[in-house]
Amino acid sequence: MERRNFVKVVGISAFAVSSTGFKLVETDGIISTNDPTSTDMLGPFFRKNAPIRHDLRYDGNTSEIPLKVIGKVFGTDSETPLSNVEIDVWHCDHKKHYDMDSDAFKCRGKLFTNENGEYWYKTFVPPPYQGRPKHIHYLIHKSETHQELVTQLYFKGDNKIKRNNWVKYPWDEKRILDIYTNADGMAEVQLDLYLELI
């Protein structure tokens, strides 16, 4: 097993030993999750037609820590990777603003999973704003095989995450993840997604 060094960044403390936060269960020889990935609000800042790209970083941001996000997308059996899944990701910029109208589509991108169900992108740990903790939005588009999923990624150690607010159900905690240092020395987090099949 690869050893991962957990890091403390901008008020985020990482303590758990699991890199993903996911607990799988086995019943009658079948390994699965208890439920598909839990949903979260879409929010008012989704924007259509984001460019296809793996790098959401931009010049002029020197205050937030660079971050790589990786993951796999599965059916709810937790074993079958889903290829060519369309994913929109977006978050606020380092000044806590969402780009709703510029051609740059700052902090926004569209991704597709590869043949192994994998996705990745580079960005930075977004700052909190108002009463909201640091977070990254996900919209996994509906296809012929799986249902649409709207969810969000949060970060462990963020003191703005309050129980019965951002953590309402057991699955929600599996979207509040540790940041670790990857083999390239970059802060990284892994969010695997489990979709409800049609």
C-alpha positions as CSV (number, residue, x, y, z in Angstrom):
1,M,0.0,0.0,0.0
2,E,1.3,3.4,-0.9
3,R,2.2,5.5,2.1
4,R,0.6,8.9,2.1
5,N,1.7,11.8,4.1
6,F,-1.2,13.8,5.4
7,V,-0.8,17.6,5.4
8,K,-2.3,20.5,7.3
9,V,-3.3,23.3,5.0
10,V,-5.2,26.6,5.5
11,G,-7.1,25.5,8.6
12,I,-7.5,21.9,7.4
13,S,-6.1,19.1,9.6
14,A,-6.0,15.6,8.3
15,F,-6.1,12.7,10.8
16,A,-7.9,9.7,9.3
17,V,-5.8,6.8,8.0
18,S,-8.2,6.1,5.1
19,S,-7.3,7.9,1.9
20,T,-10.9,7.8,0.5
21,G,-13.1,7.7,3.6
22,F,-15.2,4.9,2.0
23,K,-16.2,1.8,3.9
24,L,-17.3,-1.1,1.7
25,V,-19.5,-4.0,3.0
26,E,-19.7,-7.6,1.9
27,T,-23.0,-9.4,1.9
28,D,-23.2,-13.0,0.6
29,G,-19.9,-12.5,-1.2
30,I,-21.0,-9.3,-2.9
31,I,-19.0,-6.2,-2.1
32,S,-20.9,-2.9,-2.2
33,T,-21.5,0.4,-0.6
34,N,-24.5,0.9,1.6
35,D,-25.8,3.6,-0.7
36,P,-24.8,5.5,-3.8
37,T,-22.9,8.7,-3.2
38,S,-25.2,11.1,-1.2
39,T,-26.6,14.2,-2.9
40,D,-26.0,17.8,-2.1
41,M,-27.6,21.1,-3.4
42,L,-26.8,22.3,-6.9
43,G,-26.6,25.9,-5.7
44,P,-27.2,29.0,-7.7
45,F,-23.8,29.1,-9.4
46,F,-23.9,26.2,-11.9
47,R,-23.1,27.4,-15.4
48,K,-23.6,25.3,-18.6
49,N,-21.0,24.8,-21.4
50,A,-17.9,24.7,-19.3
51,P,-14.8,23.9,-21.3
52,I,-13.4,20.3,-21.3
53,R,-10.2,20.6,-19.3
54,H,-8.2,19.1,-16.4
55,D,-6.6,22.3,-15.1
56,L,-8.8,24.8,-13.4
57,R,-5.9,26.9,-12.1
58,Y,-5.2,30.5,-13.3
59,D,-2.7,33.2,-13.0
60,G,-2.9,35.7,-10.0
61,N,-3.9,33.2,-7.4
62,T,-1.1,33.1,-4.8
63,S,-3.2,32.7,-1.6
64,E,-4.7,29.2,-2.0
65,I,-2.9,25.9,-1.9
66,P,-2.7,24.0,-5.3
67,L,-4.6,20.7,-5.2
68,K,-5.0,17.7,-7.4
69,V,-8.3,15.8,-7.2
70,I,-8.5,12.2,-8.4
71,G,-11.1,9.5,-8.2
72,K,-13.0,6.7,-9.9
73,V,-16.7,6.4,-10.8
74,F,-18.5,3.1,-10.1
75,G,-21.9,1.6,-10.2
76,T,-23.3,0.9,-6.8
77,D,-21.7,-2.6,-6.8
78,S,-18.5,-0.6,-6.1
79,E,-16.6,-2.9,-8.6
80,T,-17.8,-1.9,-12.0
81,P,-16.0,1.3,-13.3
82,L,-18.1,3.5,-15.5
83,S,-16.3,4.9,-18.5
84,N,-17.2,8.1,-20.4
85,V,-19.1,9.6,-17.5
86,E,-19.7,13.3,-18.0
87,I,-18.8,15.4,-14.9
88,D,-19.0,19.2,-14.4
89,V,-16.9,20.6,-11.5
90,W,-16.9,24.2,-10.3
91,H,-16.0,26.3,-7.2
92,C,-15.4,29.9,-6.2
93,D,-12.1,31.7,-7.0
94,H,-9.5,32.9,-4.4
95,K,-11.6,36.1,-3.9
96,K,-14.7,34.0,-3.1
97,H,-16.4,34.8,-6.3
98,Y,-18.1,32.6,-8.9
99,D,-17.4,33.3,-12.6
100,M,-20.9,33.5,-14.1
101,D,-20.3,35.3,-17.3
102,S,-16.7,35.5,-18.5
103,D,-15.3,33.5,-21.4
104,A,-12.6,32.2,-19.1
105,F,-15.0,30.0,-17.1
106,K,-12.7,30.5,-14.2
107,C,-12.7,27.6,-11.7
108,R,-15.0,25.5,-14.0
109,G,-14.4,22.5,-16.1
110,K,-16.0,19.5,-17.8
111,L,-14.4,16.0,-17.5
112,F,-15.1,12.5,-18.8
113,T,-14.0,9.3,-17.1
114,N,-11.5,7.1,-19.0
115,E,-11.9,3.4,-19.8
116,N,-11.1,2.6,-16.2
117,G,-13.6,4.9,-14.7
118,E,-10.9,7.4,-13.6
119,Y,-11.0,11.2,-13.6
120,W,-8.7,13.9,-12.3
121,Y,-8.2,17.6,-12.4
122,K,-5.9,20.2,-10.9
123,T,-7.2,23.3,-9.0
124,F,-6.7,24.7,-5.5
125,V,-8.4,24.4,-2.1
126,P,-11.2,26.9,-2.5
127,P,-11.7,29.4,0.4
128,P,-14.9,29.4,2.5
129,Y,-17.3,32.2,2.1
130,Q,-20.1,33.5,4.3
131,G,-21.2,30.6,6.3
132,R,-20.2,27.9,3.8
133,P,-17.2,25.6,4.3
134,K,-14.6,25.0,1.6
135,H,-16.2,22.9,-1.1
136,I,-16.2,21.8,-4.8
137,H,-19.4,21.2,-6.7
138,Y,-20.0,18.2,-8.8
139,L,-22.7,17.5,-11.4
140,I,-22.5,14.0,-12.8
141,H,-24.8,14.0,-15.9
142,K,-27.4,11.3,-16.5
143,S,-26.7,8.7,-19.1
144,E,-28.3,5.6,-20.5
145,T,-26.8,3.6,-17.7
146,H,-26.9,5.8,-14.6
147,Q,-28.9,8.5,-12.9
148,E,-27.8,12.2,-12.5
149,L,-25.9,13.0,-9.3
150,V,-25.5,16.4,-7.8
151,T,-23.0,16.4,-4.9
152,Q,-20.1,18.3,-3.3
153,L,-16.6,17.6,-2.0
154,Y,-15.6,18.9,1.5
155,F,-12.4,18.8,3.4
156,K,-11.7,17.3,6.8
157,G,-10.7,19.7,9.6
158,D,-12.8,22.5,8.2
159,N,-14.4,24.1,11.3
160,K,-17.2,25.5,9.2
161,I,-18.6,22.0,8.7
162,K,-21.4,21.6,11.3
163,R,-23.3,18.5,12.1
164,N,-26.9,18.5,11.0
165,N,-25.9,21.2,8.6
166,W,-23.4,19.9,6.0
167,V,-23.4,16.5,7.6
168,K,-26.9,15.2,7.8
169,Y,-26.6,11.5,6.8
170,P,-23.9,8.8,7.3
171,W,-22.9,8.9,3.6
172,D,-22.2,12.6,3.8
173,E,-19.1,12.0,5.9
174,K,-17.6,10.0,3.0
175,R,-17.5,13.3,1.0
176,I,-15.5,15.1,3.7
177,L,-12.0,13.9,2.8
178,D,-8.4,14.1,3.9
179,I,-5.8,16.0,2.0
180,Y,-2.5,14.1,1.6
181,T,0.8,14.7,-0.3
182,N,1.1,12.6,-3.4
183,A,4.3,11.2,-5.0
184,D,4.9,14.5,-6.8
185,G,4.8,16.5,-3.6
186,M,1.4,18.0,-4.4
187,A,-1.6,18.2,-2.1
188,E,-4.1,15.7,-3.3
189,V,-7.6,14.3,-2.4
190,Q,-9.4,11.3,-3.7
191,L,-13.2,11.3,-4.2
192,D,-14.6,8.1,-5.6
193,L,-18.2,8.3,-6.7
194,Y,-20.9,5.5,-6.6
195,L,-23.8,6.2,-9.0
196,E,-27.3,4.9,-9.0
197,L,-27.8,2.8,-12.0
198,I,-31.0,3.1,-14.1
